[in-house]
Amino acid sequence: MTDVSATRLSNRIALITGGARGQGAAHGLRLGSEGAIVYLADVLDEDGETTAAELRAKGLDATYLHLDVSSADDWQAVRDRIQNDHGRLDILVNNAGIVKVTTIEEETLEAWNRTIGINLTGAFLGLHTMIPLLRVGSNSAVVNTSSIFGPSGAVGYAAYGSSKSGMLGLTRTAALELADDGIRVNALVPGGVATPINANEKSGGVIPETPLGRRADVSELAAAVAFLVSDDASFITGTELVVDGGFRTR
Ligand SMILES: NC(=O)c1ccc[n+]([C@@H]2O[C@H](COP(=O)([O-])OP(=O)(O)OC[C@H]3O[C@@H](n4cnc5c(N)ncnc54)[C@H](O)[C@@H]3O)[C@@H](O)[C@H]2O)c1
């Protein structure tokens, strides 16, 4: 991570789903380093507690909360907790996601629904539940994590790609519905990123199609998220920030 100012996100309350590891943990580190009070939420409770403790050991304000993003009840509990702690939310990063690679012919309805339920419905529930607290927040901002497999097709990624295309549609509509409240909503569109989600990918995943010839480091996505949720992006809403090493230029 490049040197960052500890003030750009000073005292902003941030909730990051899928925050136990990977990009979500990196977002927590970056936003916390810029002064935010960070909540990491995930289903991986042990990893999440460890990650939050690591951030606290760096002097950051970080708390882990259990949240299955596909559960409306879990969202309500997280909302109650943040309401009690701070009475507002300034930053929501809908980052949690899963991948199961299979053809449409081989896909099961259960697996399809699980991918859509976590990747897309999870973000809907996040917005739906947190809008009242985001309204209380100041200059509030939401980032929804899509993927290059949203706007681009990829064999074996029907459910995943559909969920990530859906994130773009959700982002645009949310941006329109929340503009009058001063809440900005944007999508992050990562290319290949070195995280556990693609640890078992064969042939380096999208590296051969990526002009920069590598996967991103998580810190490169975190820098983009920090920009999008900061006041430096105050006139940016309803759009997509593509961080893909040039994948989509092909
Ligand atoms: N790594 C890549 O190449 C890549 C590329 C494009 C988009 N993305 C997206 O970036 C986001 C972050 O993924 P990552 O790369 O850090 O992978 P990751 O697997 O390290 O992180 C995903 C996190 O989401 C959590 N999660 C899964 N199901 C959940 C649920 N029901 N409720 C709460 N949390 C849940 C996981 O436990 C994990 O901590 C995902 O939405 C992913 O689809 C990743």
The ligand as a MOL file (V3000), in Angstrom:
LIG
                    3D

  0  0  0     0  0            999 V3000
M  V30 BEGIN CTAB
M  V30 COUNTS 44 48 0 0 0
M  V30 BEGIN ATOM
M  V30 1 N -10.4980 -12.3240 -7.0230 0
M  V30 2 C -10.9160 -12.0290 -8.2330 0
M  V30 3 O -10.2470 -12.3510 -9.2250 0
M  V30 4 C -12.2000 -11.2540 -8.4070 0
M  V30 5 C -12.4430 -10.6670 -9.6590 0
M  V30 6 C -13.6070 -9.9340 -9.8420 0
M  V30 7 C -14.5010 -9.7890 -8.7930 0
M  V30 8 N -14.2360 -10.3660 -7.5860 0 CHG=1
M  V30 9 C -15.2040 -10.1660 -6.5150 0
M  V30 10 O -14.5500 -9.5100 -5.4440 0
M  V30 11 C -15.2630 -9.8000 -4.2320 0
M  V30 12 C -14.2690 -10.1890 -3.1550 0
M  V30 13 O -13.7160 -11.4570 -3.4940 0
M  V30 14 P -12.1940 -11.8250 -3.1800 0
M  V30 15 O -11.4930 -11.8050 -4.4710 0
M  V30 16 O -11.6810 -11.0050 -2.0850 0 CHG=-1
M  V30 17 O -12.3490 -13.3630 -2.7430 0
M  V30 18 P -12.4270 -14.0180 -1.2700 0
M  V30 19 O -13.0040 -15.3590 -1.4770 0
M  V30 20 O -11.1140 -13.9050 -0.6090 0
M  V30 21 O -13.4380 -13.0670 -0.4850 0
M  V30 22 C -14.8320 -13.2070 -0.5290 0
M  V30 23 C -15.3350 -13.0580 0.8850 0
M  V30 24 O -16.7670 -13.1120 0.8450 0
M  V30 25 C -17.1570 -13.8920 1.9500 0
M  V30 26 N -18.4980 -14.4620 1.7880 0
M  V30 27 C -18.8720 -15.4950 1.0010 0
M  V30 28 N -20.1680 -15.7640 1.1820 0
M  V30 29 C -20.6160 -14.8770 2.1110 0
M  V30 30 C -21.8700 -14.6650 2.7220 0
M  V30 31 N -22.9430 -15.4180 2.4360 0
M  V30 32 N -21.9780 -13.6550 3.6190 0
M  V30 33 C -20.8970 -12.8960 3.9430 0
M  V30 34 N -19.6840 -13.0610 3.4010 0
M  V30 35 C -19.5550 -14.0540 2.5000 0
M  V30 36 C -16.0970 -14.9820 2.0460 0
M  V30 37 O -16.1340 -15.6570 3.2890 0
M  V30 38 C -14.8370 -14.1750 1.7950 0
M  V30 39 O -14.3150 -13.6570 2.9970 0
M  V30 40 C -16.2780 -10.8880 -4.5850 0
M  V30 41 O -17.5450 -10.2890 -4.7600 0
M  V30 42 C -15.7680 -11.4240 -5.9040 0
M  V30 43 O -16.8020 -11.9790 -6.6700 0
M  V30 44 C -13.1090 -11.0990 -7.3700 0
M  V30 END ATOM
M  V30 BEGIN BOND
M  V30 1 1 1 2
M  V30 2 2 2 3
M  V30 3 1 2 4
M  V30 4 1 4 5
M  V30 5 2 4 44
M  V30 6 2 5 6
M  V30 7 1 6 7
M  V30 8 2 7 8
M  V30 9 1 8 9
M  V30 10 1 8 44
M  V30 11 1 9 10
M  V30 12 1 9 42
M  V30 13 1 10 11
M  V30 14 1 11 12
M  V30 15 1 11 40
M  V30 16 1 12 13
M  V30 17 1 13 14
M  V30 18 2 14 15
M  V30 19 1 14 16
M  V30 20 1 14 17
M  V30 21 1 17 18
M  V30 22 2 18 19
M  V30 23 1 18 20
M  V30 24 1 18 21
M  V30 25 1 21 22
M  V30 26 1 22 23
M  V30 27 1 23 24
M  V30 28 1 23 38
M  V30 29 1 24 25
M  V30 30 1 25 26
M  V30 31 1 25 36
M  V30 32 1 26 27
M  V30 33 1 26 35
M  V30 34 2 27 28
M  V30 35 1 28 29
M  V30 36 1 29 30
M  V30 37 2 29 35
M  V30 38 1 30 31
M  V30 39 2 30 32
M  V30 40 1 32 33
M  V30 41 2 33 34
M  V30 42 1 34 35
M  V30 43 1 36 37
M  V30 44 1 36 38
M  V30 45 1 38 39
M  V30 46 1 40 41
M  V30 47 1 40 42
M  V30 48 1 42 43
M  V30 END BOND
M  V30 END CTAB
M  END
